[in-house]
Amino acid sequence: MQTRIKTRYIALLLSFVTLAVMMAQLTSCGKKSDPAPTVSAQDQVKAQLVANPWKLQSVSVDGVDQTSVYQGFAITFTGSGYTTSKGGAVWPASGTWTFASTDGTAIKRDDGLDVQILVTATLLKMTLTWTKTTLGGGRIESLKGQHVFTMTK
C-alpha cells in the first residue's frame, strides 16, 4: 500500500513539475512587442519642411532688416527639391537639396551653398552667407552678407 501511495505521489509530483515547466515555456513564448520605430532627426526635419509652403516673415542681412528687398518671398520644399518665388539671386526659382548634417540642422543646395536651418511646426529659420551684391546696378537684387530668413506657414 505504501508503495502505491509513493508511486501516486511521485506521479502527481512529476505531473505538477511537467505542468509548471509547460506554463513557464508558454509565458516566455508570448508575442514580444516590437519596439517603436525610430524616426531620425533628418526624417523629422524633412517632414516639417515639406508639410506646407513657407512664407516670408522677415529677412536680416548682417543684422539689418532687409525684408523689403525680399518682399513676397516664399519657398516650398519637396523630399529633395525646392521651388521659390521672389527669392532674388539668393534663392533660385528651383533646385535640389540634401542634408549637410546628420541632425537635420543644415542643408546643402545643388549650387553648393550651405544653409543652416531651424524648423518647428510653424516656423522656419534659414541662415546662409551670400557673397555677391547685385543691389542697384544688377537685374536681380541681393545683398552680400549673412542672411537670416524667418519664414512662417
C-alpha positions as a Markdown table, in Angstrom:
| # | Residue | x | y | z |
|---|---|---|---|---|
| 1 | Met | 0.0 | 0.0 | 0.0 |
| 2 | Gln | 2.8 | 2.4 | 0.9 |
| 3 | Thr | 4.4 | 1.7 | -2.5 |
| 4 | Arg | 1.2 | 2.6 | -4.3 |
| 5 | Ile | 1.0 | 5.9 | -2.4 |
| 6 | Lys | 4.6 | 6.7 | -3.1 |
| 7 | Thr | 4.1 | 5.9 | -6.8 |
| 8 | Arg | 1.0 | 8.1 | -7.0 |
| 9 | Tyr | 2.8 | 10.8 | -5.1 |
| 10 | Ile | 5.8 | 10.6 | -7.4 |
| 11 | Ala | 3.4 | 10.6 | -10.5 |
| 12 | Leu | 1.5 | 13.5 | -9.1 |
| 13 | Leu | 4.7 | 15.4 | -8.4 |
| 14 | Leu | 6.0 | 14.7 | -11.9 |
| 15 | Ser | 2.7 | 15.9 | -13.4 |
| 16 | Phe | 2.9 | 19.1 | -11.4 |
| 17 | Val | 6.6 | 19.7 | -12.4 |
| 18 | Thr | 5.7 | 19.0 | -16.0 |
| 19 | Leu | 2.8 | 21.4 | -15.9 |
| 20 | Ala | 5.0 | 24.1 | -14.2 |
| 21 | Val | 7.6 | 23.7 | -16.9 |
| 22 | Met | 5.0 | 24.0 | -19.7 |
| 23 | Met | 3.5 | 27.1 | -18.1 |
| 24 | Ala | 6.9 | 28.7 | -17.9 |
| 25 | Gln | 7.5 | 27.9 | -21.6 |
| 26 | Leu | 4.1 | 29.3 | -22.6 |
| 27 | Thr | 4.7 | 32.6 | -20.8 |
| 28 | Ser | 8.1 | 33.0 | -22.2 |
| 29 | Cys | 6.9 | 32.3 | -25.7 |
| 30 | Gly | 4.4 | 35.2 | -25.6 |
| 31 | Lys | 4.5 | 37.6 | -28.5 |
| 32 | Lys | 7.2 | 40.2 | -27.9 |
| 33 | Ser | 6.1 | 43.7 | -28.6 |
| 34 | Asp | 8.0 | 45.4 | -31.4 |
| 35 | Pro | 9.9 | 48.5 | -30.3 |
| 36 | Ala | 8.5 | 51.7 | -31.6 |
| 37 | Pro | 10.1 | 52.6 | -34.9 |
| 38 | Thr | 12.8 | 55.2 | -34.5 |
| 39 | Val | 12.5 | 58.3 | -36.7 |
| 40 | Ser | 15.8 | 60.0 | -37.5 |
| 41 | Ala | 16.3 | 63.7 | -36.9 |
| 42 | Gln | 16.6 | 64.2 | -40.6 |
| 43 | Asp | 13.2 | 62.5 | -41.2 |
| 44 | Gln | 11.6 | 64.7 | -38.6 |
| 45 | Val | 13.0 | 67.8 | -40.1 |
| 46 | Lys | 12.1 | 66.8 | -43.7 |
| 47 | Ala | 8.5 | 66.1 | -42.6 |
| 48 | Gln | 8.2 | 69.6 | -41.2 |
| 49 | Leu | 9.9 | 71.2 | -44.2 |
| 50 | Val | 7.6 | 69.6 | -46.8 |
| 51 | Ala | 4.4 | 69.9 | -44.8 |
| 52 | Asn | 3.4 | 73.3 | -46.2 |
| 53 | Pro | 4.8 | 76.2 | -48.3 |
| 54 | Trp | 6.7 | 78.7 | -46.2 |
| 55 | Lys | 6.1 | 82.5 | -46.5 |
| 56 | Leu | 8.4 | 85.3 | -45.6 |
| 57 | Gln | 8.1 | 86.9 | -42.2 |
| 58 | Ser | 11.4 | 88.8 | -42.1 |
| 59 | Val | 14.9 | 88.9 | -43.5 |
| 60 | Ser | 18.0 | 90.4 | -42.0 |
| 61 | Val | 21.4 | 90.7 | -43.6 |
| 62 | Asp | 24.3 | 91.1 | -41.2 |
| 63 | Gly | 21.7 | 92.0 | -38.5 |
| 64 | Val | 20.0 | 94.8 | -40.5 |
| 65 | Asp | 16.3 | 94.3 | -41.5 |
| 66 | Gln | 16.1 | 93.8 | -45.3 |
| 67 | Thr | 12.6 | 92.4 | -45.5 |
| 68 | Ser | 11.6 | 94.9 | -48.2 |
| 69 | Val | 14.3 | 93.6 | -50.6 |
| 70 | Tyr | 12.7 | 90.1 | -50.5 |
| 71 | Gln | 9.1 | 91.1 | -50.2 |
| 72 | Gly | 6.8 | 88.3 | -51.3 |
| 73 | Phe | 9.5 | 85.6 | -51.0 |
| 74 | Ala | 8.1 | 82.1 | -50.5 |
| 75 | Ile | 9.6 | 78.6 | -50.6 |
| 76 | Thr | 8.2 | 75.1 | -51.0 |
| 77 | Phe | 10.3 | 72.1 | -50.2 |
| 78 | Thr | 9.8 | 68.5 | -51.5 |
| 79 | Gly | 11.8 | 65.5 | -50.4 |
| 80 | Ser | 14.8 | 66.5 | -52.3 |
| 81 | Gly | 14.0 | 69.8 | -54.1 |
| 82 | Tyr | 12.6 | 73.3 | -53.6 |
| 83 | Thr | 10.8 | 76.0 | -55.6 |
| 84 | Thr | 10.7 | 79.7 | -54.7 |
| 85 | Ser | 9.1 | 82.9 | -55.7 |
| 86 | Lys | 10.7 | 86.3 | -55.4 |
| 87 | Gly | 13.9 | 84.9 | -53.9 |
| 88 | Gly | 16.1 | 87.2 | -56.0 |
| 89 | Ala | 19.6 | 86.0 | -56.7 |
| 90 | Val | 20.0 | 84.4 | -53.2 |
| 91 | Trp | 17.2 | 81.8 | -53.8 |
| 92 | Pro | 17.0 | 80.4 | -57.4 |
| 93 | Ala | 13.5 | 79.6 | -58.7 |
| 94 | Ser | 14.1 | 75.9 | -58.2 |
| 95 | Gly | 16.8 | 73.5 | -57.2 |
| 96 | Thr | 17.6 | 70.4 | -55.2 |
| 97 | Trp | 18.9 | 70.0 | -51.7 |
| 98 | Thr | 20.4 | 67.3 | -49.4 |
| 99 | Phe | 21.1 | 67.3 | -45.7 |
| 100 | Ala | 24.5 | 68.6 | -44.8 |
| 101 | Ser | 24.3 | 67.4 | -41.2 |
| 102 | Thr | 23.1 | 64.2 | -39.5 |
| 103 | Asp | 21.0 | 66.1 | -37.0 |
| 104 | Gly | 19.0 | 67.9 | -39.7 |
| 105 | Thr | 20.2 | 71.4 | -38.9 |
| 106 | Ala | 21.9 | 72.1 | -42.2 |
| 107 | Ile | 21.1 | 71.6 | -45.9 |
| 108 | Lys | 23.3 | 71.9 | -49.0 |
| 109 | Arg | 21.7 | 73.3 | -52.1 |
| 110 | Asp | 22.7 | 72.0 | -55.6 |
| 111 | Asp | 24.7 | 75.1 | -56.2 |
| 112 | Gly | 27.0 | 74.2 | -53.2 |
| 113 | Leu | 25.6 | 76.7 | -50.8 |
| 114 | Asp | 25.2 | 75.5 | -47.2 |
| 115 | Val | 22.1 | 76.7 | -45.3 |
| 116 | Gln | 21.7 | 76.3 | -41.6 |
| 117 | Ile | 18.0 | 75.6 | -40.7 |
| 118 | Leu | 15.9 | 75.5 | -37.6 |
| 119 | Val | 12.4 | 74.3 | -38.2 |
| 120 | Thr | 9.3 | 73.8 | -36.0 |
| 121 | Ala | 5.7 | 73.1 | -36.9 |
| 122 | Thr | 5.1 | 76.8 | -37.6 |
| 123 | Leu | 8.5 | 78.5 | -38.0 |
| 124 | Leu | 11.5 | 78.0 | -40.4 |
| 125 | Lys | 14.7 | 80.0 | -39.9 |
| 126 | Met | 17.3 | 79.7 | -42.7 |
| 127 | Thr | 20.7 | 81.2 | -42.3 |
| 128 | Leu | 23.2 | 81.5 | -45.2 |
| 129 | Thr | 26.2 | 83.6 | -46.2 |
| 130 | Trp | 25.8 | 85.2 | -49.6 |
| 131 | Thr | 29.0 | 86.5 | -51.2 |
| 132 | Lys | 27.6 | 88.6 | -54.0 |
| 133 | Thr | 26.0 | 92.0 | -54.2 |
| 134 | Thr | 23.7 | 92.8 | -57.1 |
| 135 | Leu | 21.5 | 95.5 | -55.4 |
| 136 | Gly | 21.4 | 98.6 | -57.5 |
| 137 | Gly | 23.0 | 98.0 | -60.9 |
| 138 | Gly | 22.1 | 94.3 | -61.2 |
| 139 | Arg | 18.9 | 92.9 | -62.6 |
| 140 | Ile | 18.2 | 90.7 | -59.7 |
| 141 | Glu | 18.5 | 92.2 | -56.2 |
| 142 | Ser | 20.7 | 90.7 | -53.5 |
| 143 | Leu | 22.9 | 91.9 | -50.7 |
| 144 | Lys | 26.2 | 90.4 | -49.6 |
| 145 | Gly | 26.4 | 89.1 | -46.1 |
| 146 | Gln | 24.8 | 86.7 | -43.6 |
| 147 | His | 21.1 | 86.3 | -44.5 |
| 148 | Val | 18.6 | 85.1 | -41.9 |
| 149 | Phe | 15.3 | 84.3 | -43.4 |
| 150 | Thr | 12.5 | 83.8 | -40.9 |
| 151 | Met | 9.5 | 82.0 | -42.5 |
| 152 | Thr | 6.0 | 81.0 | -41.4 |
| 153 | Lys | 3.4 | 78.7 | -42.7 |
